[in-house]
Amino acid sequence: MSLAEIFALAIKISIFAIVFSIGMSVQPGDFSGVLRTPGRLARSLLAMVVVMPLLAVLLVLAFDLPPPVGVMLIALALAPVPPILPGKQTKAGGDAAYAVRLLAAIGLVAIITIPLELELIQLTFGMRVGAPPGLVAGLVATSILAPLLAGALVARLAPGMASRLRPLISKIGGLLLLTAMAMILVTQWRAMFELIGDGTLLAMSIFVVCGLIVGHLLGGPEPDDRTVLAIATASRHPGIALAIAHINYPEEKQLAAAVLIFLLTNAALTAPYVFWRRRVRRAPV
């Protein structure tokens, strides 16, 4: 097993635990609620499934990024909502129910959209980027849909136990994710510094900032919805993105470094937005 595969497995396990804990907080009607607001769903899909993948392709072409890094950026743009977001979005003042619904909805849509958009990008721009549809479906199912539904089922059958275990499982998943990131940093810091100077950091920074702007503008009239969609649009699922990039470049050592650069850049650039949205929410009307 290669180093990239080890990192991907650690991230995958941590994310499974985090999503499972989120599922244990799901309320009746959270899954079906997204269908009752088709306008909000359409805006979410436009921001995350249409605008951001197109932006990623344009950034890859504009900055002439190394092919493996370019594939990683495109894979990040195509990957669905990262499961750590509902908590982050709620802390920023977003609607918790909408955050969970968005996680489930984009996860379902990603099973279809990721293979289609990969094929479209290859045909239109001639880029070497692809992944078997069955593998994509398995990644999305095992990292988002299955743990989310399993957690919701546990909460439904044993609400008391779910309430007690949810914080512990969430902390374990978060700790494992931080450990995986620290492992990448320790082992890949040279590769990270090499990427910082070749346009990778700037391209990813533009991606995150544009994601915040696009999501905020398309979030609709409700301030809480704007917050949720802005953070979701600027962020992506690192495990799925790393797996897709690894399929195309199985021996490339820069992939883990590239995904960590994105995660750190995303954390640094979304923090001011989160702070601003919390202040706006607390401000007297």
N, C-alpha and C positions, 0 to 999 in steps of 0.2 A: 504494500500500500504506500503510495507516494505521500509526500508531505502535504500537498494540496488536498488530497483525499482525506487525510487525517483531520485537517482543519475543517473541511466541509462536513465531515461526520460529527465533529464536536459541535459545530454551529447548528447542525440539523437536530441533534439531540436536545440541545438547549432550547431551540425554538419550539420543538414539540412540547417540552414541559411548560414553556411560557403560554403557548396557545391553549394547552389543556387547562391551565389555570384560568385563562380568560373565558373559556367555555363554561367553567363552573360558576361564572358570574352572569351568564346569559339569562335574561328574563323571557317569559313566554311572549311570543310575538316579535322578538328581536329579529329573527331570520326572515319572517314573512313581511315585516314592516317596511323593508326596502322596496317591495313591490307596490306599496301604497303611495310612494312618492316617486313616480316615474321621472319627473323633471329633474329631481335631485340626482337620481341614478344616472340619467343621461349626461348631466354635467360632469359627474364624477368620471364616467367612462371617457368622455371627451378629453378631460384633463390628463388622465392616467394612461389610457390605452391608445390615444391618437396623438396628442400634442407632445408628450414627453418622449416617446420613441422617435418621432420625427426630429425633435431637437437633438437627441443623442446622435442620430446619423449625421446631422449637419455639423455637430461639434467634432465628430470623428474625422469628417472630411476637411473641416476648416483647420484643425490643429495637426493634421497628419500624424495621428497617434500611432504608436507601434500596434500592429495587427492584434496581438493578444489583448492589449489594453483597450483597444477600440471595441473588440468583441465583448469585453467585460462591461464597458459603459453601456453598450446596446442591451446586453443581458440585464443589467440593472434597470434600464428603462422599461423593459418588458416584464420584469418580475413583479408580482402582485404586492399588495400592502404588507409591509413587515409587521410581524405579530407583536412587536414591542410597542406599537403605536397607540393602541387604545388607552393605555395608562398615560402615555406622554400627552396625547391629545386632551384627555380629561383634565390633567394638571394645567394645561394651557387655557382651560375654559371651554373646551369643546363638549359637544353632546356625546356622552358615553354610549348611548344606544346606537346613535348613528355611526360611531367609530367601529363598533362590533359588526353592525350590518354591512358596513363598507368592507371590512375584512372578509366576511363571508361572500359577499357579492363579487368582489374583484377576484377572489380565489376561484370561484366557479367560472367566471368569464375567462380567466387566464388559461384554463385548460384548453380552450379553443383559440384564443387570440395569440398566444405565444407562438405555436407552430405556424399559424397563418402569417403573422408579421415577420417571423424569421424567413419564411419562404419569399415573402414580398420584398424584403430588404435584399436578399440574395439576387433576385431577378432584376430589381430596379437599379441597385447600386453595385452589383457584382462583388459584394463582400462575402468573405468566407465565414459564414455564421449560420449554424443550424443545429437542430436537436430533434431526435425522434419524437413524434407526438405522444406515443405511449409512455415514453420516459418522462416527458413534461407533465403529463397527466398524473403519473405516479408521484412525482416530486411535489406537485401542488396538493394532491390528495393526502399524502402522508405528513406534510409539513404544516398544512393549514386546515383542510376540511375535516380529516379524520380526528385529530386532537380536539378541534373545536366542538364537533358533534359529540365526541366521547365525554368531554367535560360537561357539556350541556345535559347529557344523559345522566351523569353522576349527580349533578345538581338537582335534576328532576326526581331521581329515585332516592337520594340520600342528601337532602339539603343541609342538614346539620353537619354531616361529615365534610361535605364540599366547602362549607363556610370555614371550617377549622383548617382544612388542608390547603385551601387555595393560596393563602399568603406564603406558606412554606414552599409549595411547589413553584410558585412564581419566583421566590428568592433563589431557589436551587437553579432554576433555569437561567435567571439573570447572572448568577455567579459563574455558571458554566460558560455562558456567552462571553463574559468579561475575561475568563481564563483563556478561552480560545483566542480572543483578540490579543491578549498579552503574549501568548505563544507566537502568534504571527509577528507581533512587534519585535520580540526578542530574536527570532530566527530570520526575519525578512527586512530588518531595518536598512541594510545596504541597498536592497532592491527598491525600497520605498524612497530613499534619497535619490536614486537614479531616476525614478519616475517623476519626482517633484519638479525636476528641471527641464523636462521634455514636453511640457504642456499639459500633462495629466492632471496636476493639481488645479490649474486654471480652468480646464474643461469641466472638471467635476464641480468646481465652485460655481461656475456659470449654470450648470445643470441644477444644482440645489437652489440657487437664488431664483432662477426662472420657475422652478417647480413651486416655490412658495408664492410667487406672484401669480402664476397661472391658477393654482388651486384657490388662492384667495379671491381672485376675480370671478372664478366660475363657481364659487361656493354658494351663490344665491343671496337672498336678502337677509337670511338669519346669520347674525355674527358668529354664533357657535358653529354653524355649518361651515362657514368660511375657514375657521380655525382648523377644523378636522380635515377638510379637503386640502388645505394648503400644506399641512405637515405630511399628509399621506402622499401627495403628489411629489413632494421633494424627497421622499424617502423610498427605499426599495428593500426587497427581501434578499439579504446577502447570501443565504444558503442556496436558493434557487439560482441566483445569478452566477454564483461560483460554480455550481454544477453545470450550467449551460456552457460557460466559458471553458471549463475543463474538458467538456466533450470535444470542443473544437481544437483545443491546444492542450492535450493531456500531459505533455512533458514541460509545459511552460511554468517557470518558477515565479514569474512576476504576478500571477493571478491573485494569490493570497495577499500580496503587498498592495495591489490595486484596490481590492475590496476593502482593505483596512483604511487606505487613504480616503476612500469614499465615506466610510462610516465616521471617521474622525472629522472630515470636512463637513459632513451633514450635521453632526452634533454641534460643531462650532458655529455654523451659520444659521441653524434653526433656533439656537438658544436665544438670540436677541428677539426673534419673532415671538417665541413662546413668552418671553418676559413682557413684550409689548401687549400681546393678547390678554395676558393675565391682568395687566394694569387697566386696559380698556374695559374688561369685564367688571373690575372692582370699582371703576369710576362711577360716581353718582350720576343718575339720569337727570 
